[in-house]
Amino acid sequence: MDSPVVVHLIRHAKTKSNDEKRYLGWKDEPILKREELPVVNREYPVVFGSDLVRCKQTAEAYFPGAVYVEDEGLRELNFGQFEGKTYEELKEDQHYQKWLDDSNLVAPPEGETLEIMTNRCRIAFKKLPQGLSVYPLVVHGGTIRVLLTEFAPHESQFWDWVVTHNDIYTLEWESRRAFEEGERCTFLSVVPITANMSM
């Protein structure tokens, strides 16, 4: 019988740039207060995620018994020259205004468009190994937005989603066939990480 598939999407814990509301894309920045993170699950054998250190460190804390399988395709958007800057620092920049107006097709200088990011995240997601019933992913806010836009039960836009550092976004497919064929999931829940200590 075709079995259901569950994907847990978890944003990495906060970094210094996150605290300061700076654009943080491909810069490899560690998380803050690692010792304060809860253990979410000790039983999962494998966790998937971005190759950047903030995701690896978060996964080690949340899933201490798991092997971490990284994929650079699951990275955040490459913000290029906007990296490390705040809205206040960029708001008068013409390139920045053009990017805000159409981030799907306009890239930050030396960065990438949202369309390019969406394509690479889609490819990375399809590369997840077959045969598992649960896929925990520790990734970035932008990556989660992309995957929710692609696979949530109802159609949405990238900027419709507000993705926090403290929630788990769980997508459930009724069958492996539907999951492997890239259909939208049948159920989505969003709960605080502390409510999922034995997920």
C-alpha positions in Angstrom: 0.0 0.0 0.0 1.2 3.5 -0.8 2.4 5.1 2.4 2.2 8.8 3.4 5.2 11.1 3.4 5.9 13.9 5.9 8.4 16.8 5.4 9.4 19.0 8.4 10.8 22.4 7.4 12.8 24.2 10.1 14.6 27.5 9.9 18.0 27.7 11.4 18.4 29.5 14.7 19.2 33.2 14.8 22.5 34.7 13.8 24.0 38.1 14.6 22.9 39.4 11.2 19.3 38.1 11.8 19.3 40.0 15.1 20.4 43.1 13.4 17.9 42.7 10.5 20.7 42.5 7.9 20.4 40.5 4.7 22.0 37.2 5.2 22.3 34.9 2.2 25.4 33.0 1.3 27.6 34.5 4.0 28.6 31.6 6.3 27.7 33.0 9.7 27.3 30.9 12.9 24.2 30.9 15.1 23.9 32.7 18.5 23.1 30.9 21.8 23.6 27.4 20.5 23.5 26.0 24.0 20.0 27.2 24.6 18.4 25.3 21.7 16.1 22.4 22.7 16.5 18.8 21.5 13.6 18.2 19.1 14.2 14.5 18.3 17.0 12.0 19.1 15.6 9.2 17.0 15.8 10.5 13.4 18.7 8.8 11.6 19.2 11.5 9.0 18.4 15.2 8.6 18.8 17.2 5.4 19.6 20.8 4.9 21.8 23.6 3.5 25.6 23.4 3.5 25.9 26.6 5.5 27.2 26.5 9.1 24.1 28.0 10.7 22.0 25.2 9.4 24.5 22.5 10.4 24.8 23.9 13.9 21.0 24.1 14.3 20.6 20.5 13.1 23.2 19.3 15.6 21.3 20.9 18.5 17.8 19.9 17.4 18.6 16.3 16.1 21.8 15.2 18.0 21.5 11.6 16.9 21.2 12.3 13.2 23.6 12.2 10.2 23.4 15.6 8.5 23.2 15.5 4.7 23.9 18.9 3.2 23.1 20.3 -0.2 24.1 23.8 -1.4 21.0 23.8 -3.6 19.0 24.4 -0.4 20.8 27.7 0.4 19.2 31.1 1.0 18.9 33.6 -1.8 22.3 35.0 -2.9 21.9 38.7 -2.0 25.1 39.7 -3.7 26.1 43.3 -2.8 23.1 43.6 -0.5 24.6 41.0 1.8 25.1 42.2 5.3 23.2 45.5 4.8 19.9 46.7 6.3 16.9 48.2 4.6 17.9 51.6 6.0 21.3 51.3 4.4 19.9 50.3 1.0 16.6 52.2 0.7 18.0 55.0 -1.5 19.9 52.6 -3.8 18.2 52.3 -7.3 19.3 48.7 -7.7 17.7 47.9 -4.4 14.4 49.5 -5.4 14.4 47.7 -8.7 15.0 44.4 -6.9 12.2 45.1 -4.4 9.8 45.8 -7.3 10.5 42.5 -9.1 12.8 40.1 -7.2 11.6 37.3 -9.5 13.5 38.6 -12.5 15.8 41.3 -11.0 18.9 40.2 -9.1 21.0 42.1 -6.6 24.3 43.1 -8.1 26.4 39.9 -8.1 23.4 38.0 -6.6 20.6 35.9 -8.0 17.0 36.3 -8.9 14.2 34.6 -7.0 13.4 32.6 -10.1 17.0 31.2 -10.1 16.8 30.4 -6.4 13.4 28.7 -6.8 14.7 26.5 -9.6 17.8 25.3 -7.6 15.7 24.7 -4.5 13.2 22.7 -6.5 16.1 20.6 -8.0 17.6 20.0 -4.5 14.3 18.9 -3.1 13.7 16.4 -5.9 17.2 14.9 -5.1 16.0 13.8 -1.6 16.5 10.1 -1.4 13.4 7.9 -2.1 12.1 5.5 0.5 11.8 7.6 3.6 8.6 8.4 5.3 9.8 11.5 7.2 12.2 14.1 5.9 13.4 16.7 8.4 15.0 19.7 6.7 17.0 22.5 8.4 17.2 25.3 6.0 16.7 29.1 5.5 13.7 31.4 5.7 13.8 32.0 1.9 14.2 28.2 1.2 11.1 27.5 3.3 9.2 30.2 1.5 10.1 28.6 -1.8 9.1 25.1 -0.7 5.8 26.4 0.8 5.0 28.3 -2.4 5.7 25.1 -4.4 4.0 22.5 -2.2 1.6 24.0 0.3 -2.0 22.8 -0.2 -3.1 26.1 -1.7 -1.4 28.4 -4.2 0.5 31.3 -2.7 3.3 33.8 -3.5 6.8 33.8 -2.0 6.3 36.9 0.0 2.9 35.7 1.5 4.8 33.6 4.0 6.2 34.9 7.3 8.8 32.3 8.4 10.1 32.5 11.9 13.1 30.8 13.6 10.8 29.2 16.2 8.3 27.2 14.2 8.1 23.8 12.4 6.3 23.8 9.1 5.0 20.2 8.5 3.8 19.2 5.0 2.0 15.8 4.6 1.3 13.9 1.4 -1.3 11.1 1.5 0.9 9.0 -0.8 4.5 8.5 -1.8 3.4 8.7 -5.5 2.0 12.2 -4.9 5.2 13.3 -3.1 7.5 11.9 -5.7 5.5 13.4 -8.6 5.8 16.9 -7.1 2.1 17.4 -6.3 1.0 19.8 -3.6 0.7 18.3 -0.2 -2.7 17.5 1.3 -2.1 19.0 4.8 0.1 21.8 6.3 0.6 22.6 9.9 2.7 25.2 11.6 3.5 24.8 15.3 6.2 26.1 17.7 9.4 23.9 17.9 8.8 23.4 21.6 5.4 21.8 20.8 7.2 19.1 18.7 9.7 17.8 21.1 8.9 14.2 20.1 7.9 14.7 16.5 
